[in-house]
Each structure stands twice: as C-alpha cells, then as structure tokens.
Amino acid sequence: MALARIELLEGRTPEEKRALVEAVRAALSEALEAPEEDPVVRLAEYPREQFSLPYPDRHSDRYALVEVTMFAGIVQRLMALDVPANDVLIVLHEPPMENWGVEDGTPASEVDVGFKVDI
C-alpha cells in the first residue's frame, strides 16, 4: 500500500492536475510492483500567499511537493509533464508495518496484501 500527496500552487488546468496524479500513481505502482489501483494519490493546491517555496531562487511557480508514505520513483514521470527535476521535492515516510491499520484496523504486519511491501 502506498499513499501520496501532491501539493501545488493554483493555476494548473484540470488536465494537468489529472496527469500529475496519474504519473505519481503509475510510478508508485511500478516501483512497488503493486496493482495499479493500489496507490492512493491526493492533490492539494494553494493560493500563492499560502505556499512558501523552498529556495525560491531555484524553483518556479510550477514547483510540485510530492509526499509519499512508502516508496518513491516519481521525478522522471513529472519531468515528462513539464515539471523540472529541481522543482520536485519528494518526502518519504516509512512507518513500520505494525503502525498501518488495514482491513478494519488490523496491523498491516499481520495481513497478506498480495504483493511485496518489504522494501
């Protein structure tokens, strides 16, 4: 199981936003060898005044913050969507399996999810 959150400045078209979500979802599915429908990807966008760019001299308004809870492999797919590599920041969270509640709260360490998650 993988979760990802993309945070952007407002201004992208609905098609661009959908493509970003699908690129991250596909990269996670490929990297984890997980079913295509498994990764859950959310997108949040903010008005300029609510978003502080790290290192503003190195990033444009097309900056994308991608937070992944599990594993990553995303930069190349975002570059194909006109997001420069230096405008992508990926944060990885790797909580222990017993800290994931799945299937009605059962610890993930006790559930066979059908694919390898021991990365």
All heavy atoms as an XYZ file, in Angstrom:
933
protein
N       0.847     -1.179      0.000
C       0.000      0.000      0.000
C       0.889      1.237      0.000
O       1.875      1.297      0.706
C      -0.907      0.031      1.220
C      -1.704      1.312      1.316
S      -2.738      1.415      2.773
C      -4.090      0.398      2.228
N       0.539      2.201     -0.806
C       1.279      3.456     -0.855
C       0.295      4.609     -0.865
O      -0.778      4.520     -1.445
C       2.145      3.507     -2.107
N       0.680      5.674     -0.203
C      -0.113      6.901     -0.177
C       0.778      8.040     -0.644
O       1.948      8.102     -0.270
C      -0.589      7.199      1.241
C      -1.379      6.111      1.951
C      -1.623      6.506      3.397
C      -2.686      5.860      1.234
N       0.227      8.940     -1.429
C       0.996     10.098     -1.868
C       0.104     11.330     -1.866
O      -1.103     11.239     -2.080
C       1.567      9.880     -3.266
N       0.728     12.454     -1.604
C       0.036     13.741     -1.627
C       0.881     14.696     -2.452
O       2.079     14.832     -2.213
C      -0.140     14.274     -0.213
C      -0.818     15.623     -0.141
C      -0.945     16.050      1.328
N      -1.324     17.433      1.446
C      -2.575     17.862      1.593
N      -3.558     16.989      1.629
N      -2.840     19.140      1.707
N       0.255     15.337     -3.438
C       0.914     16.320     -4.283
C       0.390     17.685     -3.866
O      -0.821     17.883     -3.790
C       0.593     16.097     -5.776
C       0.939     14.666     -6.198
C       1.302     17.127     -6.642
C       0.370     14.280     -7.553
N       1.286     18.619     -3.597
C       0.889     19.982     -3.246
C       1.461     20.937     -4.283
O       2.641     20.866     -4.614
C       1.376     20.339     -1.839
C       0.724     19.464     -0.786
C       1.096     19.844      0.635
O       1.852     20.824      0.824
O       0.634     19.152      1.550
N       0.594     21.808     -4.800
C       0.940     22.721     -5.892
C       0.416     24.123     -5.614
O      -0.508     24.298     -4.822
C       0.272     22.279     -7.196
C       0.373     20.857     -7.659
C      -0.624     20.613     -8.780
C       1.775     20.584     -8.125
N       0.961     25.063     -6.354
C       0.349     26.392     -6.413
C      -0.839     26.329     -7.353
O      -0.833     25.573     -8.328
C       1.348     27.420     -6.947
C       2.483     27.781     -6.011
C       3.514     28.629     -6.746
C       1.958     28.535     -4.806
N      -1.867     27.111     -7.099
C      -3.025     27.179     -8.001
C      -2.574     27.607     -9.392
O      -1.583     28.303     -9.544
C      -4.031     28.218     -7.485
C      -4.822     27.759     -6.305
C      -5.818     28.814     -5.843
O      -5.586     30.024     -6.058
O      -6.814     28.417     -5.254
N      -3.341     27.166    -10.394
C      -3.083     27.646    -11.739
C      -2.956     26.554    -12.789
O      -2.883     26.854    -13.971
N      -2.935     25.305    -12.399
C      -2.844     24.217    -13.372
C      -4.237     23.900    -13.904
O      -5.229     24.060    -13.206
C      -2.265     22.958    -12.738
C      -0.962     23.160    -12.006
C       0.243     22.891    -12.877
N       1.465     23.248    -12.181
C       2.367     22.386    -11.768
N       2.193     21.109    -11.964
N       3.459     22.809    -11.174
N      -4.290     23.413    -15.118
C      -5.574     23.021    -15.698
C      -6.031     21.697    -15.076
O      -5.211     20.947    -14.534
C      -5.447     22.809    -17.220
O      -4.609     21.673    -17.461
C      -4.886     24.052    -17.920
N      -7.325     21.388    -15.183
C      -7.795     20.090    -14.688
C      -7.043     18.921    -15.343
O      -6.729     17.932    -14.690
C      -9.281     20.067    -15.051
C      -9.671     21.511    -15.084
C      -8.456     22.228    -15.633
N      -6.720     19.058    -16.625
C      -5.997     18.000    -17.330
C      -4.574     17.843    -16.775
O      -4.091     16.707    -16.611
C      -5.943     18.300    -18.838
C      -7.287     18.279    -19.523
C      -8.113     19.564    -19.303
O      -7.548     20.606    -18.917
O      -9.338     19.506    -19.518
N      -3.903     18.954    -16.498
C      -2.556     18.884    -15.917
C      -2.591     18.225    -14.540
O      -1.747     17.385    -14.218
C      -1.942     20.284    -15.789
C      -1.539     20.908    -17.098
C      -1.051     22.336    -16.928
O      -1.719     23.136    -16.235
O       0.015     22.644    -17.489
N      -3.579     18.601    -13.734
C      -3.692     18.027    -12.392
C      -3.954     16.524    -12.469
O      -3.339     15.737    -11.743
C      -4.774     18.745    -11.578
C      -4.359     20.174    -11.220
C      -5.366     20.862    -10.341
C      -6.524     21.395    -11.125
N      -7.422     22.247    -10.335
N      -4.851     16.095    -13.356
C      -5.140     14.669    -13.510
C      -3.883     13.929    -13.962
O      -3.594     12.823    -13.495
C      -6.268     14.489    -14.537
C      -6.727     13.060    -14.705
C      -7.647     12.646    -13.572
N      -7.081     11.462    -12.946
C      -7.243     11.114    -11.692
N      -7.969     11.836    -10.881
N      -6.707     10.037    -11.214
N      -3.125     14.519    -14.896
C      -1.901     13.886    -15.395
C      -0.855     13.746    -14.286
O      -0.168     12.723    -14.207
C      -1.333     14.678    -16.570
N      -0.739     14.750    -13.422
C       0.202     14.674    -12.297
C      -0.190     13.545    -11.344
O       0.657     12.749    -10.915
C       0.248     16.001    -11.544
C       0.951     17.153    -12.248
C       0.655     18.467    -11.538
C       2.443     16.916    -12.313
N      -1.474     13.463    -11.014
C      -1.951     12.403    -10.121
C      -1.667     11.032    -10.747
O      -1.163     10.115    -10.081
C      -3.455     12.575     -9.808
C      -4.037     11.324     -9.163
C      -3.667     13.791     -8.923
N      -1.974     10.878    -12.025
C      -1.762      9.589    -12.694
C      -0.280      9.247    -12.805
O       0.099      8.078    -12.689
C      -2.428      9.577    -14.067
C      -3.930      9.444    -13.977
C      -4.357      8.214    -13.186
O      -3.834      7.105    -13.426
O      -5.210      8.352    -12.289
N       0.592     10.246    -13.028
C       2.034      9.993    -13.118
C       2.582      9.476    -11.796
O       3.360      8.513    -11.763
C       2.780     11.267    -13.534
N       2.164     10.080    -10.707
C       2.620      9.639     -9.389
C       2.062      8.255     -9.075
O       2.778      7.365     -8.608
C       2.250     10.669     -8.302
C       2.537     10.125     -6.906
C       3.008     11.976     -8.531
N       0.780      8.034     -9.379
C       0.168      6.737     -9.127
C       0.873      5.642     -9.921
O       1.207      4.574     -9.396
C      -1.321      6.766     -9.472
C      -2.053      5.501     -9.045
C      -3.198      5.141     -9.973
N      -2.892      5.197    -11.389
C      -2.161      4.282    -12.046
N      -1.647      3.266    -11.429
N      -1.945      4.420    -13.338
N       1.156      5.888    -11.188
C       1.815      4.893    -12.034
C       3.238      4.616    -11.547
O       3.684      3.462    -11.540
C       1.830      5.367    -13.487
N       3.955      5.656    -11.141
C       5.326      5.463    -10.645
C       5.328      4.631     -9.374
O       6.169      3.738     -9.209
C       5.995      6.815    -10.404
N       4.398      4.902     -8.484
C       4.311      4.120     -7.246
C       3.961      2.665     -7.546
O       4.560      1.743     -6.993
C       3.269      4.722     -6.309
C       3.672      6.006     -5.612
C       2.470      6.634     -4.922
C       4.792      5.750     -4.624
N       2.992      2.451     -8.421
C       2.586      1.099     -8.776
C       3.756      0.337     -9.388
O       4.033     -0.811     -9.027
C       1.414      1.151     -9.755
O       1.035     -0.141    -10.142
N       4.484      0.990    -10.284
C       5.634      0.359    -10.937
C       6.757      0.073     -9.936
O       7.298     -1.025     -9.891
C       6.148      1.274    -12.049
C       7.332      0.730    -12.821
C       7.782      1.709    -13.885
O       6.930      2.170    -14.677
O       8.973      2.039    -13.904
N       7.105      1.052     -9.127
C       8.209      0.901     -8.179
C       7.924     -0.176     -7.141
O       8.826     -0.902     -6.729
C       8.498      2.233     -7.487
N       6.683     -0.285     -6.734
C       6.312     -1.236     -5.685
C       5.856     -2.577     -6.236
O       5.578     -3.487     -5.471
C       5.183     -0.647     -4.828
C       5.539      0.612     -4.062
C       4.295      1.200     -3.423
C       6.605      0.319     -3.025
N       5.752     -2.661     -7.575
C       5.186     -3.846     -8.208
C       3.831     -4.165     -7.590
O       3.501     -5.309     -7.279
C       6.149     -5.033     -8.106
C       7.450     -4.775     -8.828
C       8.432     -5.932     -8.742
O       8.050     -7.023     -8.261
O       9.574     -5.740     -9.156
N       3.060     -3.104     -7.386
C       1.735     -3.207     -6.767
C       0.661     -3.095     -7.847
O       0.905     -2.566     -8.921
C       1.560     -2.083     -5.746
N      -0.531     -3.576     -7.546
C      -1.632     -3.408     -8.503
C      -1.836     -1.921     -8.832
O      -1.648     -1.059     -7.975
C      -2.846     -3.961     -7.750
C      -2.276     -4.847     -6.690
C      -0.947     -4.261     -6.325
N      -2.203     -1.637    -10.064
C      -2.366     -0.246    -10.498
C      -3.329      0.540     -9.628
O      -3.162      1.734     -9.429
C      -2.825     -0.189    -11.955
C      -1.746     -0.548    -12.934
C      -2.170     -0.317    -14.361
O      -3.077      0.509    -14.598
O      -1.594     -0.962    -15.245
N      -4.357     -0.109     -9.117
C      -5.356      0.604     -8.326
C      -4.933      0.793     -6.868
O      -5.609      1.476     -6.111
C      -6.704     -0.119     -8.387
C      -6.726     -1.483     -7.730
C      -6.177     -2.638     -8.575
O      -5.755     -2.410     -9.732
O      -6.169     -3.764     -8.071
N      -3.820      0.214     -6.456
C      -3.442      0.279     -5.041
C      -2.977      1.663     -4.580
O      -3.475      2.144     -3.577
C      -2.363     -0.747     -4.703
C      -2.001     -0.686     -3.232
O      -2.871     -1.017     -2.398
O      -0.883     -0.262     -2.921
N      -2.025      2.301     -5.235
C      -1.579      3.583     -4.681
C      -2.714      4.610     -4.637
O      -3.460      4.776     -5.596
C      -0.486      4.034     -5.653
C      -0.043      2.784     -6.333
C      -1.255      1.924     -6.415
N      -2.835      5.280     -3.498
C      -3.819      6.344     -3.329
C      -3.065      7.665     -3.429
O      -2.122      7.910     -2.679
C      -4.529      6.245     -1.961
C      -5.450      7.423     -1.746
C      -5.288      4.927     -1.864
N      -3.470      8.514     -4.374
C      -2.783      9.782     -4.610
C      -3.790     10.911     -4.483
O      -4.866     10.868     -5.076
C      -2.123      9.823     -6.008
C      -1.417     11.139     -6.236
C      -1.168      8.644     -6.172
N      -3.439     11.923     -3.663
C      -4.294     13.107     -3.484
C      -3.540     14.331     -3.962
O      -2.317     14.378     -3.883
C      -4.644     13.299     -2.005
C      -5.441     12.181     -1.415
C      -4.719     11.368     -0.382
N      -4.000     12.111      0.646
C      -2.814     11.743      1.103
N      -2.191     10.708      0.621
N      -2.231     12.405      2.057
N      -4.279     15.316     -4.434
C      -3.684     16.564     -4.900
C      -4.334     17.724     -4.154
O      -5.558     17.790     -4.058
C      -3.893     16.724     -6.408
C      -3.185     17.922     -7.022
C      -2.615     17.565     -8.382
C      -4.107     19.104     -7.146
N      -3.500     18.609     -3.631
C      -3.994     19.815     -2.963
C      -3.310     21.008     -3.619
O      -2.108     20.962     -3.900
C      -3.672     19.774     -1.470
N      -4.082     22.039     -3.871
C      -3.471     23.241     -4.429
C      -3.759     24.434     -3.547
O      -4.768     24.473     -2.849
C      -3.910     23.473     -5.873
C      -5.380     23.549     -6.103
C      -5.728     23.694     -7.574
O      -4.873     24.047     -8.399
O      -6.892     23.460     -7.897
N      -2.847     25.378     -3.575
C      -2.899     26.511     -2.660
C      -2.746     27.821     -3.417
O      -2.003     27.898     -4.394
C      -1.749     26.418     -1.646
C      -1.774     25.161     -0.825
C      -1.048     24.043     -1.218
C      -2.531     25.078      0.338
C      -1.070     22.879     -0.468
C      -2.558     23.912      1.090
C      -1.826     22.822      0.678
O      -1.854     21.676      1.419
N      -3.400     28.870     -2.930
C      -3.127     30.206     -3.471
C      -1.671     30.569     -3.159
O      -1.101     30.098     -2.176
C      -4.086     31.123     -2.704
C      -5.067     30.234     -2.034
C      -4.427     28.892     -1.880
N      -1.072     31.393     -3.972
C       0.343     31.777     -3.822
C       0.661     32.229     -2.398
O       1.693     31.869     -1.844
C       0.702     32.883     -4.840
C       2.161     33.268     -4.827
C       2.957     32.120     -5.474
N       4.356     32.397     -5.523
C       5.231     32.029     -4.575
N       4.825     31.425     -3.493
N       6.509     32.280     -4.720
N      -0.227     33.004     -1.781
C       0.059     33.542     -0.446
C       0.037     32.473      0.644
O       0.479     32.708      1.762
C      -0.900     34.686     -0.090
C      -2.355     34.308      0.010
C      -3.115     34.350     -1.303
O      -2.481     34.551     -2.378
O      -4.345     34.166     -1.272
N      -0.446     31.271      0.316
C      -0.486     30.180      1.302
C       0.579     29.118      1.057
O       0.550     28.050      1.653
C      -1.862     29.513      1.300
C      -2.964     30.394      1.797
C      -4.305     29.675      1.772
O      -4.423     28.508      1.423
N      -5.338     30.396      2.147
N       1.526     29.402      0.179
C       2.528     28.409     -0.202
C       3.883     29.083     -0.245
O       4.096     30.017     -0.987
C       2.186     27.855     -1.583
C       2.852     26.548     -1.936
C       2.130     25.370     -1.930
C       4.186     26.495     -2.302
C       2.713     24.166     -2.279
C       4.780     25.301     -2.641
C       4.046     24.120     -2.634
N       4.794     28.615      0.567
C       6.149     29.154      0.595
C       7.066     28.214     -0.168
O       7.187     27.036      0.177
C       6.634     29.275      2.043
O       7.992     29.612      2.077
N       7.684     28.700     -1.218
C       8.602     27.861     -1.989
C       9.939     27.768     -1.265
O      10.511     28.782     -0.893
C       8.855     28.459     -3.374
C       7.741     28.358     -4.395
C       8.123     29.098     -5.660
C       7.436     26.912     -4.715
N      10.453     26.546     -1.075
C      11.799     26.441     -0.530
C      12.795     26.907     -1.591
O      12.595     26.644     -2.776
C      11.955     24.952     -0.239
C      10.968     24.279     -1.119
C       9.853     25.255     -1.343
N      13.803     27.583     -1.187
C      14.821     28.077     -2.117
C      14.179     28.755     -3.321
O      14.314     28.288     -4.449
C      15.739     26.943     -2.570
C      16.204     26.060     -1.456
C      15.713     24.767     -1.304
C      17.126     26.530     -0.522
C      16.138     23.960     -0.262
C      17.551     25.713      0.526
C      17.056     24.431      0.648
O      17.475     23.637      1.673
N      13.470     29.862     -3.124
C      12.716     30.479     -4.229
C      13.581     30.870     -5.422
O      13.070     30.962     -6.528
C      12.068     31.705     -3.583
C      12.743     31.887     -2.284
C      13.351     30.592     -1.883
N      14.877     31.055     -5.221
C      15.740     31.391     -6.348
C      16.005     30.182     -7.256
O      16.471     30.334     -8.371
C      17.066     31.976     -5.852
C      17.789     31.056     -4.886
O      17.122     30.342     -4.114
O      19.035     31.047     -4.911
N      15.670     28.970     -6.795
C      15.889     27.761     -7.598
C      14.600     27.148     -8.125
O      14.643     26.208     -8.907
C      16.612     26.694     -6.769
C      18.040     27.037     -6.462
C      18.761     25.849     -5.908
N      18.063     25.313     -4.733
C      18.518     24.313     -4.006
N      19.631     23.720     -4.328
N      17.847     23.890     -2.966
N      13.432     27.613     -7.680
C      12.168     26.981     -8.056
C      11.217     27.981     -8.697
O      11.182     29.148     -8.332
C      11.481     26.370     -6.830
C      12.302     25.333     -6.140
N      12.634     24.137     -6.731
C      12.861     25.314     -4.922
C      13.364     23.424     -5.899
N      13.519     24.120     -4.785
N      10.408     27.462     -9.610
C       9.414     28.289    -10.286
C       8.043     28.071     -9.655
O       7.886     27.279     -8.732
C       9.362     27.907    -11.769
O       8.735     26.631    -11.928
N       7.038     28.733    -10.215
C       5.670     28.557     -9.738
C       5.086     27.202    -10.161
O       3.953     26.891     -9.825
C       4.768     29.688    -10.233
C       4.959     30.958     -9.418
O       5.633     30.906     -8.365
O       4.439     32.004     -9.834
N       5.849     26.392    -10.886
C       5.406     25.040    -11.255
C       5.946     24.004    -10.279
O       5.819     22.808    -10.502
C       5.823     24.716    -12.690
C       5.143     25.697    -13.638
C       5.001     25.291    -15.061
N       4.570     23.979    -15.394
C       3.308     23.588    -15.559
N       2.323     24.417    -15.333
N       3.032     22.358    -15.932
N       6.499     24.463     -9.174
C       7.030     23.595     -8.128
C       5.969     22.598     -7.688
O       4.801     22.934     -7.564
C       7.449     24.470     -6.943
C       8.002     23.737     -5.752
C       9.314     23.296     -5.743
C       7.220     23.496     -4.636
C       9.836     22.637     -4.647
C       7.732     22.843     -3.524
C       9.040     22.410     -3.545
O       9.545     21.760     -2.448
N       6.381     21.348     -7.485
C       5.471     20.297     -7.022
C       6.083     19.629     -5.804
O       7.198     19.123     -5.875
C       5.238     19.264     -8.125
N       5.363     19.628     -4.707
C       5.781     18.930     -3.499
C       5.026     17.606     -3.482
O       3.796     17.587     -3.492
C       5.432     19.752     -2.255
C       5.592     19.052     -0.909
C       7.037     18.640     -0.674
C       5.119     19.961      0.211
N       5.763     16.505     -3.518
C       5.158     15.180     -3.507
C       5.589     14.499     -2.220
O       6.772     14.305     -1.982
C       5.599     14.342     -4.728
C       4.966     12.949     -4.683
C       5.248     15.055     -6.024
N       4.628     14.154     -1.392
C       4.894     13.456     -0.143
C       4.401     12.027     -0.292
O       3.239     11.797     -0.610
C       4.166     14.150      1.002
C       4.430     13.541      2.341
C       3.755     14.325      3.455
O       3.778     15.565      3.427
O       3.179     13.670      4.335
N       5.315     11.079     -0.100
C       4.989      9.674     -0.278
C       5.132      8.960      1.054
O       6.154      9.089      1.718
C       5.933      9.014     -1.311
C       5.642      7.526     -1.445
C       5.826      9.705     -2.652
N       4.119      8.227      1.392
C       4.198      7.372      2.557
C       4.376      5.955      2.024
O       3.417      5.309      1.638
C       2.935      7.496      3.427
O       2.781      8.860      3.795
C       3.040      6.639      4.664
N       5.630      5.568      1.862
C       6.012      4.228      1.455
C       7.289      4.262      0.638
O       8.326      4.011      1.160
C       4.905      3.526      0.673
C       5.229      2.109      0.292
S       5.599      1.167      1.784
C       5.282     -0.455      1.242
N       7.216      4.616     -0.624
C       8.350      4.475     -1.527
C       8.165      5.416     -2.704
O       7.058      5.816     -3.000
C       8.437      3.016     -1.991
C       9.716      2.661     -2.668
C      10.885      2.571     -1.956
C       9.742      2.437     -4.026
C      12.074      2.228     -2.580
C      10.922      2.092     -4.665
C      12.086      1.984     -3.942
N       9.233      5.782     -3.387
C       9.113      6.745     -4.486
C       9.824      6.278     -5.746
O      10.657      5.394     -5.727
C       9.674      8.086     -4.063
N       9.545      6.949     -6.871
C      10.159      6.745     -8.173
C       9.459      7.662     -9.144
O       8.943      7.220    -10.153
N       9.428      8.947     -8.872
C       8.449      9.855     -9.442
C       9.032     10.940    -10.362
O       8.398     11.365    -11.310
C       7.676     10.523     -8.282
C       6.891      9.450     -7.542
C       6.772     11.643     -8.757
C       6.314      9.904     -6.238
N      10.257     11.379    -10.116
C      10.793     12.572    -10.776
C      10.723     12.487    -12.294
O      10.273     13.434    -12.951
C      12.228     12.873    -10.299
C      12.840     14.027    -11.078
C      12.224     13.183     -8.813
N      11.134     11.376    -12.898
C      11.144     11.271    -14.364
C       9.750     11.437    -14.952
O       9.577     12.075    -15.979
C      11.750      9.952    -14.811
C      13.247      9.905    -14.589
C      13.834      8.600    -15.066
O      13.136      7.593    -15.188
N      15.126      8.612    -15.339
N       8.754     10.876    -14.321
C       7.386     10.995    -14.847
C       6.877     12.435    -14.750
O       6.156     12.900    -15.618
C       6.444     10.041    -14.143
C       6.705      8.592    -14.508
C       5.755      7.672    -13.765
N       6.086      6.289    -13.981
C       5.552      5.527    -14.926
N       4.662      6.022    -15.740
N       5.900      4.262    -15.036
N       7.257     13.148    -13.683
C       6.834     14.546    -13.558
C       7.577     15.409    -14.570
O       7.014     16.358    -15.121
C       7.057     15.057    -12.135
C       6.180     14.414    -11.063
C       6.476     15.035     -9.709
C       4.706     14.530    -11.390
N       8.853     15.100    -14.838
C       9.610     15.852    -15.841
C       8.938     15.750    -17.213
O       8.919     16.711    -17.968
C      11.054     15.357    -15.898
C      11.875     15.760    -14.686
S      13.530     15.008    -14.633
C      14.198     15.478    -16.212
N       8.355     14.588    -17.513
C       7.654     14.400    -18.783
C       6.416     15.288    -18.874
O       5.899     15.530    -19.964
C       7.267     12.931    -18.955
N       5.953     15.799    -17.723
C       4.783     16.681    -17.679
C       5.199     18.137    -17.478
O       4.433     18.945    -16.983
C       3.839     16.234    -16.563
C       3.271     14.837    -16.745
C       2.553     14.387    -15.490
C       2.351     14.786    -17.950
N       6.453     18.460    -17.833
C       6.967     19.829    -17.789
C       7.156     20.350    -16.366
O       6.976     21.529    -16.095
C       6.060     20.767    -18.589
C       6.753     22.086    -18.923
O       7.988     22.083    -19.069
O       6.052     23.113    -19.015
N       7.481     19.472    -15.424
C       7.860     19.882    -14.074
C       9.359     19.626    -13.978
O       9.788     18.475    -13.967
C       7.106     19.075    -12.984
C       7.572     19.501    -11.606
C       5.603     19.257    -13.124
N      10.191     20.681    -13.946
C      11.639     20.485    -13.884
C      12.048     19.678    -12.652
O      11.456     19.806    -11.582
C      12.193     21.912    -13.796
C      11.097     22.780    -14.339
C       9.817     22.091    -13.972
N      13.078     18.843    -12.803
C      13.534     17.979    -11.713
C      13.863     18.777    -10.461
O      13.584     18.341     -9.348
C      14.751     17.167    -12.157
N      14.428     19.964    -10.616
C      14.774     20.766     -9.429
C      13.555     21.445     -8.813
O      13.674     22.103     -7.781
C      15.875     21.779     -9.726
C      15.452     22.827    -10.726
O      14.489     22.642    -11.463
N      16.177     23.917    -10.778
N      12.374     21.246     -9.395
C      11.129     21.756     -8.827
C      10.341     20.649     -8.129
O       9.188     20.843     -7.761
C      10.241     22.389     -9.907
C      10.650     23.807    -10.248
O      11.494     24.378     -9.524
O      10.128     24.346    -11.236
N      10.931     19.477     -7.974
C      10.257     18.360     -7.324
C      10.973     18.037     -6.019
O      12.180     17.861     -5.992
C      10.242     17.103     -8.224
C       9.582     15.934     -7.510
C       9.531     17.392     -9.542
N      10.226     17.981     -4.955
C      10.724     17.547     -3.656
C       9.894     16.349     -3.242
O       8.666     16.416     -3.250
C      10.589     18.658     -2.612
C      10.892     18.272     -1.165
C      12.361     17.908     -1.005
C      10.508     19.395     -0.235
N      10.548     15.260     -2.912
C       9.847     14.047     -2.503
C      10.202     13.767     -1.056
O      11.371     13.728     -0.690
C      10.222     12.857     -3.398
C       9.805     13.152     -4.839
C       9.578     11.573     -2.885
C      10.265     12.125     -5.837
N       9.180     13.577     -0.239
C       9.356     13.246      1.170
C       8.880     11.811      1.346
O       7.743     11.487      1.010
C       8.533     14.194      2.075
C       8.684     13.812      3.534
C       8.936     15.644      1.835
N       9.743     10.956      1.868
C       9.389      9.561      2.072
C       9.121      9.299      3.542
O       9.900      9.704      4.399
C      10.527      8.636      1.621
C      10.950      8.749      0.167
C      12.128      7.827     -0.105
C       9.802      8.416     -0.755
N       8.028      8.619      3.811
C       7.695      8.176      5.160
C       7.670      6.655      5.115
O       6.974      6.088      4.270
C       6.316      8.676      5.598
C       6.225     10.146      5.710
N       6.589     10.827      6.830
C       5.819     11.090      4.824
C       6.411     12.122      6.648
N       5.943     12.306      5.431
N       8.394      6.011      6.008
C       8.407      4.559      6.030
C       8.076      4.059      7.429
O       8.917      3.531      8.137
C       9.763      4.034      5.577
C      10.065      4.380      4.132
C      11.391      3.805      3.676
O      12.429      4.251      4.165
O      11.354      2.892      2.818
N       6.817      4.223      7.830
C       6.428      3.736      9.152
C       6.466      2.206      9.184
O       6.231      1.563      8.165
C       5.003      4.260      9.330
C       4.494      4.441      7.940
C       5.686      4.818      7.101
N       6.745      1.629     10.339
C       6.736      0.166     10.440
C       5.358     -0.386     10.085
O       4.332      0.247     10.318
C       7.057     -0.100     11.908
C       7.419      1.199     12.523
C       7.023      2.286     11.602
N       5.364     -1.599      9.525
C       4.113     -2.231      9.089
C       3.089     -2.306     10.220
O       1.893     -2.159      9.988
C       4.391     -3.634      8.544
C       5.181     -3.639      7.250
S       4.203     -3.083      5.851
C       3.152     -4.489      5.612
N       3.538     -2.517     11.447
C       2.581     -2.635     12.553
C       1.897     -1.307     12.857
O       0.901     -1.264     13.573
C       3.239     -3.208     13.823
C       4.378     -2.383     14.356
C       5.748     -2.778     13.822
O       5.827     -3.519     12.808
O       6.737     -2.329     14.405
N       2.399     -0.207     12.306
C       1.776      1.103     12.511
C       0.718      1.428     11.463
O       0.120      2.497     11.504
C       2.828      2.208     12.540
C       3.659      2.180     13.800
O       3.375      1.428     14.719
N       4.688      2.989     13.845
N       0.498      0.546     10.513
C      -0.530      0.719      9.497
C      -1.736     -0.117      9.892
O      -1.625     -1.329     10.074
C      -0.040      0.218      8.134
C       0.922      1.114      7.441
C       2.228      1.328      7.790
C       0.689      1.883      6.279
N       2.807      2.180      6.914
C       1.892      2.547      5.962
C      -0.420      2.083      5.473
C       2.011      3.401      4.876
C      -0.289      2.922      4.386
C       0.910      3.577      4.102
N      -2.886      0.519     10.007
C      -4.124     -0.217     10.268
C      -4.847     -0.443      8.962
O      -5.257      0.502      8.299
N      -5.003     -1.694      8.552
C      -5.696     -2.022      7.302
C      -6.799     -3.023      7.625
O      -6.816     -3.631      8.691
C      -4.720     -2.602      6.255
C      -3.669     -1.588      5.885
C      -4.050     -3.875      6.764
N      -7.696     -3.207      6.691
C      -8.770     -4.184      6.844
C      -9.389     -4.113      8.237
O      -9.217     -4.998      9.067
C      -8.265     -5.588      6.523
C      -7.820     -5.721      5.086
C      -7.333     -7.126      4.728
O      -7.424     -8.045      5.565
O      -6.877     -7.289      3.597
N     -10.053     -3.014      8.501
C     -10.730     -2.772      9.778
C      -9.783     -2.609     10.964
O     -10.105     -2.975     12.083
C     -11.754     -3.878     10.081
C     -12.860     -3.922      9.038
O     -13.298     -2.836      8.605
O     -13.280     -5.022      8.666
N      -8.580     -2.066     10.695
C      -7.653     -1.759     11.778
C      -6.648     -2.837     12.113
O      -5.829     -2.659     13.016
N      -6.659     -3.944     11.401
C      -5.664     -4.989     11.633
C      -4.286     -4.456     11.254
O      -4.130     -3.836     10.207
C      -5.976     -6.241     10.769
O      -7.292     -6.677     11.059
C      -4.975     -7.347     11.015
N      -3.259     -4.693     12.084
C      -1.911     -4.237     11.722
C      -1.485     -4.832     10.378
O      -1.675     -6.037     10.140
C      -1.027     -4.753     12.857
C      -1.959     -4.928     14.003
C      -3.279     -5.332     13.397
N      -0.935     -4.015      9.510
C      -0.528     -4.479      8.180
C       0.504     -5.591      8.260
O       0.594     -6.426      7.360
C       0.007     -3.317      7.359
N       1.268     -5.625      9.342
C       2.262     -6.684      9.513
C       1.608     -8.059      9.655
O       2.267     -9.084      9.518
C       3.146     -6.394     10.728
O       2.348     -6.235     11.896
N       0.301     -8.098      9.899
C      -0.423     -9.361     10.081
C      -1.322     -9.705      8.897
O      -2.114    -10.639      8.965
C      -1.276     -9.283     11.349
C      -0.471     -9.085     12.611
C      -1.347     -8.921     13.845
O      -2.549     -9.266     13.795
O      -0.811     -8.438     14.849
N      -1.219     -8.945      7.803
C      -2.111     -9.142      6.653
C      -1.286     -9.434      5.408
O      -0.291     -8.764      5.141
C      -2.967     -7.879      6.422
C      -3.815     -8.005      5.172
C      -3.831     -7.590      7.631
N      -1.714    -10.413      4.622
C      -1.101    -10.677      3.318
C      -1.837     -9.797      2.310
O      -2.992    -10.051      1.981
C      -1.237    -12.151      2.943
C      -0.656    -12.454      1.569
O      -0.047    -11.561      0.932
O      -0.814    -13.609      1.118
N      -1.163     -8.734      1.827
C      -1.814     -7.805      0.904
C      -1.682     -8.246     -0.550
O      -2.171     -7.590     -1.446
C      -1.267     -6.361      1.084
C      -1.651     -5.801      2.434
C       0.232     -6.304      0.874
N      -0.990     -9.357     -0.790
C      -0.924     -9.893     -2.137
C       0.262     -9.444     -2.961
O       0.383     -9.814     -4.121
N       1.128     -8.622     -2.404
C       2.330     -8.192     -3.096
C       3.390     -7.801     -2.075
O       3.095     -7.599     -0.907
C       2.056     -7.037     -4.076
C       1.393     -5.843     -3.444
C       2.149     -4.801     -2.923
C       0.008     -5.749     -3.378
C       1.543     -3.702     -2.354
C      -0.605     -4.657     -2.814
C       0.162     -3.617     -2.287
N       4.629     -7.720     -2.554
C       5.757     -7.440     -1.667
C       5.717     -5.991     -1.176
O       5.602     -5.059     -1.968
C       7.066     -7.689     -2.393
C       8.290     -7.470     -1.542
C       9.559     -7.705     -2.333
C      10.752     -7.354     -1.459
N      11.984     -7.418     -2.218
N       5.813     -5.792      0.128
C       5.872     -4.448      0.690
C       7.107     -4.261      1.560
O       7.286     -3.235      2.171
C       4.603     -4.111      1.530
C       3.396     -4.027      0.649
C       4.401     -5.103      2.647
N       7.984     -5.242      1.581
C       9.183     -5.228      2.409
C      10.338     -4.630      1.613
O      11.233     -5.336      1.176
C       9.503     -6.661      2.844
C      10.316     -6.705      4.100
O      10.381     -5.698      4.802
O      10.889     -7.785      4.360
N      10.329     -3.322      1.409
C      11.308     -2.668      0.549
C      12.425     -2.079      1.371
O      12.227     -1.437      2.345
C      10.621     -1.604     -0.319
C       9.625     -2.287     -1.206
C      11.638     -0.818     -1.102
C       8.784     -1.389     -2.029
